Amino acid sequence: MKKKDIVFTFGLTLLMGILWVAGEVVMGLWIAAPAWVHILWFVLIVVVTLTVSVWHSLVEDESGQLDPKREKYERKLNKRRGVTEEDDI
C-alpha cells in the first residue's frame, strides 16, 4: 500500500466520521428522529465510506506508466529488438 493510499483512506475516514457526528448532532438537537433513523444514518455513512474506498483502490494508477526510468528501459529494449517507435504505435 502506497503512502498516498494510506493518506486517502485516513482522510476519507476522518471526513466521514465528521459528517456522521454532524448528522447525529443535527438529529439530536434540531430534528426529532426515531432510533431507526440514527441506525440508518450510521449504515449509510459506513456503506458510502466503503464504496468510495473500494472505488479508489480499483482506479488504475497511471503514475507507474509515466515513470521516466521505465520509459528509458522500454526504449533501450525496443532498440535492441530493432523495433522503432513508429512500429510500436
mmCIF file of the C-alpha atoms, coordinates in Angstrom:
data_MODEL
# 
_entry.id   MODEL 
# 
loop_
_atom_site.group_PDB 
_atom_site.id 
_atom_site.type_symbol 
_atom_site.label_atom_id 
_atom_site.label_alt_id 
_atom_site.label_comp_id 
_atom_site.label_asym_id 
_atom_site.label_entity_id 
_atom_site.label_seq_id 
_atom_site.pdbx_PDB_ins_code 
_atom_site.Cartn_x 
_atom_site.Cartn_y 
_atom_site.Cartn_z 
_atom_site.occupancy 
_atom_site.B_iso_or_equiv 
_atom_site.pdbx_formal_charge 
_atom_site.auth_seq_id 
_atom_site.auth_comp_id 
_atom_site.auth_asym_id 
_atom_site.auth_atom_id 
_atom_site.pdbx_PDB_model_num 
ATOM 1  C CA . MET A 1 1  ? 0.000   0.000  0.000   1.00 0.00 ? 1  MET A CA 1 
ATOM 2  C CA . LYS A 1 2  ? 1.397   3.354  -1.016  1.00 0.00 ? 2  LYS A CA 1 
ATOM 3  C CA . LYS A 1 3  ? 1.608   6.399  1.205   1.00 0.00 ? 3  LYS A CA 1 
ATOM 4  C CA . LYS A 1 4  ? -0.968  8.303  -0.846  1.00 0.00 ? 4  LYS A CA 1 
ATOM 5  C CA . ASP A 1 5  ? -3.436  5.409  -0.427  1.00 0.00 ? 5  ASP A CA 1 
ATOM 6  C CA . ILE A 1 6  ? -2.988  5.485  3.339   1.00 0.00 ? 6  ILE A CA 1 
ATOM 7  C CA . VAL A 1 7  ? -3.442  9.264  3.401   1.00 0.00 ? 7  VAL A CA 1 
ATOM 8  C CA . PHE A 1 8  ? -6.579  8.961  1.239   1.00 0.00 ? 8  PHE A CA 1 
ATOM 9  C CA . THR A 1 9  ? -8.076  6.245  3.452   1.00 0.00 ? 9  THR A CA 1 
ATOM 10 C CA . PHE A 1 10 ? -7.307  8.151  6.638   1.00 0.00 ? 10 PHE A CA 1 
ATOM 11 C CA . GLY A 1 11 ? -8.697  11.394 5.206   1.00 0.00 ? 11 GLY A CA 1 
ATOM 12 C CA . LEU A 1 12 ? -11.836 9.689  3.924   1.00 0.00 ? 12 LEU A CA 1 
ATOM 13 C CA . THR A 1 13 ? -12.437 8.035  7.285   1.00 0.00 ? 13 THR A CA 1 
ATOM 14 C CA . LEU A 1 14 ? -11.910 11.318 9.111   1.00 0.00 ? 14 LEU A CA 1 
ATOM 15 C CA . LEU A 1 15 ? -14.235 13.198 6.743   1.00 0.00 ? 15 LEU A CA 1 
ATOM 16 C CA . MET A 1 16 ? -16.976 10.594 7.012   1.00 0.00 ? 16 MET A CA 1 
ATOM 17 C CA . GLY A 1 17 ? -16.610 10.494 10.805  1.00 0.00 ? 17 GLY A CA 1 
ATOM 18 C CA . ILE A 1 18 ? -17.046 14.251 10.994  1.00 0.00 ? 18 ILE A CA 1 
ATOM 19 C CA . LEU A 1 19 ? -20.050 14.019 8.660   1.00 0.00 ? 19 LEU A CA 1 
ATOM 20 C CA . TRP A 1 20 ? -21.588 11.265 10.818  1.00 0.00 ? 20 TRP A CA 1 
ATOM 21 C CA . VAL A 1 21 ? -21.098 13.272 14.035  1.00 0.00 ? 21 VAL A CA 1 
ATOM 22 C CA . ALA A 1 22 ? -22.554 16.400 12.395  1.00 0.00 ? 22 ALA A CA 1 
ATOM 23 C CA . GLY A 1 23 ? -25.606 14.403 11.301  1.00 0.00 ? 23 GLY A CA 1 
ATOM 24 C CA . GLU A 1 24 ? -26.050 12.962 14.789  1.00 0.00 ? 24 GLU A CA 1 
ATOM 25 C CA . VAL A 1 25 ? -25.803 16.447 16.314  1.00 0.00 ? 25 VAL A CA 1 
ATOM 26 C CA . VAL A 1 26 ? -28.385 17.806 13.879  1.00 0.00 ? 26 VAL A CA 1 
ATOM 27 C CA . MET A 1 27 ? -30.725 14.866 14.541  1.00 0.00 ? 27 MET A CA 1 
ATOM 28 C CA . GLY A 1 28 ? -30.203 15.179 18.289  1.00 0.00 ? 28 GLY A CA 1 
ATOM 29 C CA . LEU A 1 29 ? -30.675 18.928 18.627  1.00 0.00 ? 29 LEU A CA 1 
ATOM 30 C CA . TRP A 1 30 ? -32.967 20.142 15.859  1.00 0.00 ? 30 TRP A CA 1 
ATOM 31 C CA . ILE A 1 31 ? -34.728 17.190 14.257  1.00 0.00 ? 31 ILE A CA 1 
ATOM 32 C CA . ALA A 1 32 ? -36.705 14.747 16.338  1.00 0.00 ? 32 ALA A CA 1 
ATOM 33 C CA . ALA A 1 33 ? -35.640 11.475 14.704  1.00 0.00 ? 33 ALA A CA 1 
ATOM 34 C CA . PRO A 1 34 ? -36.606 7.986  15.850  1.00 0.00 ? 34 PRO A CA 1 
ATOM 35 C CA . ALA A 1 35 ? -33.934 5.446  16.723  1.00 0.00 ? 35 ALA A CA 1 
ATOM 36 C CA . TRP A 1 36 ? -34.119 3.668  13.346  1.00 0.00 ? 36 TRP A CA 1 
ATOM 37 C CA . VAL A 1 37 ? -33.092 6.890  11.565  1.00 0.00 ? 37 VAL A CA 1 
ATOM 38 C CA . HIS A 1 38 ? -29.890 7.020  13.636  1.00 0.00 ? 38 HIS A CA 1 
ATOM 39 C CA . ILE A 1 39 ? -29.139 3.415  12.706  1.00 0.00 ? 39 ILE A CA 1 
ATOM 40 C CA . LEU A 1 40 ? -29.903 4.082  9.032   1.00 0.00 ? 40 LEU A CA 1 
ATOM 41 C CA . TRP A 1 41 ? -27.653 7.157  9.111   1.00 0.00 ? 41 TRP A CA 1 
ATOM 42 C CA . PHE A 1 42 ? -24.780 5.088  10.536  1.00 0.00 ? 42 PHE A CA 1 
ATOM 43 C CA . VAL A 1 43 ? -25.262 2.316  7.953   1.00 0.00 ? 43 VAL A CA 1 
ATOM 44 C CA . LEU A 1 44 ? -25.397 4.882  5.149   1.00 0.00 ? 44 LEU A CA 1 
ATOM 45 C CA . ILE A 1 45 ? -22.134 6.503  6.280   1.00 0.00 ? 45 ILE A CA 1 
ATOM 46 C CA . VAL A 1 46 ? -20.380 3.113  6.505   1.00 0.00 ? 46 VAL A CA 1 
ATOM 47 C CA . VAL A 1 47 ? -21.636 1.997  3.077   1.00 0.00 ? 47 VAL A CA 1 
ATOM 48 C CA . VAL A 1 48 ? -20.605 5.261  1.384   1.00 0.00 ? 48 VAL A CA 1 
ATOM 49 C CA . THR A 1 49 ? -17.168 5.122  3.046   1.00 0.00 ? 49 THR A CA 1 
ATOM 50 C CA . LEU A 1 50 ? -16.575 1.542  1.942   1.00 0.00 ? 50 LEU A CA 1 
ATOM 51 C CA . THR A 1 51 ? -17.852 2.227  -1.579  1.00 0.00 ? 51 THR A CA 1 
ATOM 52 C CA . VAL A 1 52 ? -15.564 5.215  -2.089  1.00 0.00 ? 52 VAL A CA 1 
ATOM 53 C CA . SER A 1 53 ? -12.615 3.337  -0.594  1.00 0.00 ? 53 SER A CA 1 
ATOM 54 C CA . VAL A 1 54 ? -13.109 0.305  -2.861  1.00 0.00 ? 54 VAL A CA 1 
ATOM 55 C CA . TRP A 1 55 ? -13.635 2.542  -5.901  1.00 0.00 ? 55 TRP A CA 1 
ATOM 56 C CA . HIS A 1 56 ? -10.409 4.390  -5.113  1.00 0.00 ? 56 HIS A CA 1 
ATOM 57 C CA . SER A 1 57 ? -8.479  1.133  -4.835  1.00 0.00 ? 57 SER A CA 1 
ATOM 58 C CA . LEU A 1 58 ? -9.823  -0.077 -8.199  1.00 0.00 ? 58 LEU A CA 1 
ATOM 59 C CA . VAL A 1 59 ? -8.927  3.090  -10.098 1.00 0.00 ? 59 VAL A CA 1 
ATOM 60 C CA . GLU A 1 60 ? -5.905  2.388  -12.238 1.00 0.00 ? 60 GLU A CA 1 
ATOM 61 C CA . ASP A 1 61 ? -2.838  4.231  -11.033 1.00 0.00 ? 61 ASP A CA 1 
ATOM 62 C CA . GLU A 1 62 ? -1.134  5.858  -14.009 1.00 0.00 ? 62 GLU A CA 1 
ATOM 63 C CA . SER A 1 63 ? 1.961   7.027  -12.124 1.00 0.00 ? 63 SER A CA 1 
ATOM 64 C CA . GLY A 1 64 ? 3.741   3.735  -12.891 1.00 0.00 ? 64 GLY A CA 1 
ATOM 65 C CA . GLN A 1 65 ? 3.126   4.190  -16.600 1.00 0.00 ? 65 GLN A CA 1 
ATOM 66 C CA . LEU A 1 66 ? 4.759   7.606  -16.628 1.00 0.00 ? 66 LEU A CA 1 
ATOM 67 C CA . ASP A 1 67 ? 7.961   6.574  -14.871 1.00 0.00 ? 67 ASP A CA 1 
ATOM 68 C CA . PRO A 1 68 ? 10.924  8.032  -16.826 1.00 0.00 ? 68 PRO A CA 1 
ATOM 69 C CA . LYS A 1 69 ? 13.219  5.139  -15.892 1.00 0.00 ? 69 LYS A CA 1 
ATOM 70 C CA . ARG A 1 70 ? 10.656  2.642  -17.176 1.00 0.00 ? 70 ARG A CA 1 
ATOM 71 C CA . GLU A 1 71 ? 10.274  4.579  -20.447 1.00 0.00 ? 71 GLU A CA 1 
ATOM 72 C CA . LYS A 1 72 ? 14.055  4.665  -20.898 1.00 0.00 ? 72 LYS A CA 1 
ATOM 73 C CA . TYR A 1 73 ? 14.236  0.920  -20.277 1.00 0.00 ? 73 TYR A CA 1 
ATOM 74 C CA . GLU A 1 74 ? 11.472  0.271  -22.829 1.00 0.00 ? 74 GLU A CA 1 
ATOM 75 C CA . ARG A 1 75 ? 13.239  2.429  -25.463 1.00 0.00 ? 75 ARG A CA 1 
ATOM 76 C CA . LYS A 1 76 ? 16.509  0.613  -24.863 1.00 0.00 ? 76 LYS A CA 1 
ATOM 77 C CA . LEU A 1 77 ? 14.792  -2.765 -25.040 1.00 0.00 ? 77 LEU A CA 1 
ATOM 78 C CA . ASN A 1 78 ? 12.991  -1.850 -28.262 1.00 0.00 ? 78 ASN A CA 1 
ATOM 79 C CA . LYS A 1 79 ? 16.252  -0.575 -29.744 1.00 0.00 ? 79 LYS A CA 1 
ATOM 80 C CA . ARG A 1 80 ? 17.885  -3.944 -29.085 1.00 0.00 ? 80 ARG A CA 1 
ATOM 81 C CA . ARG A 1 81 ? 14.957  -5.741 -30.693 1.00 0.00 ? 81 ARG A CA 1 
ATOM 82 C CA . GLY A 1 82 ? 15.054  -3.430 -33.691 1.00 0.00 ? 82 GLY A CA 1 
ATOM 83 C CA . VAL A 1 83 ? 11.596  -2.014 -33.095 1.00 0.00 ? 83 VAL A CA 1 
ATOM 84 C CA . THR A 1 84 ? 11.153  1.676  -33.867 1.00 0.00 ? 84 THR A CA 1 
ATOM 85 C CA . GLU A 1 85 ? 8.629   3.926  -32.166 1.00 0.00 ? 85 GLU A CA 1 
ATOM 86 C CA . GLU A 1 86 ? 6.544   4.032  -35.353 1.00 0.00 ? 86 GLU A CA 1 
ATOM 87 C CA . ASP A 1 87 ? 6.302   0.220  -35.363 1.00 0.00 ? 87 ASP A CA 1 
ATOM 88 C CA . ASP A 1 88 ? 5.325   0.250  -31.708 1.00 0.00 ? 88 ASP A CA 1 
ATOM 89 C CA . ILE A 1 89 ? 2.306   2.501  -32.354 1.00 0.00 ? 89 ILE A CA 1 
# 
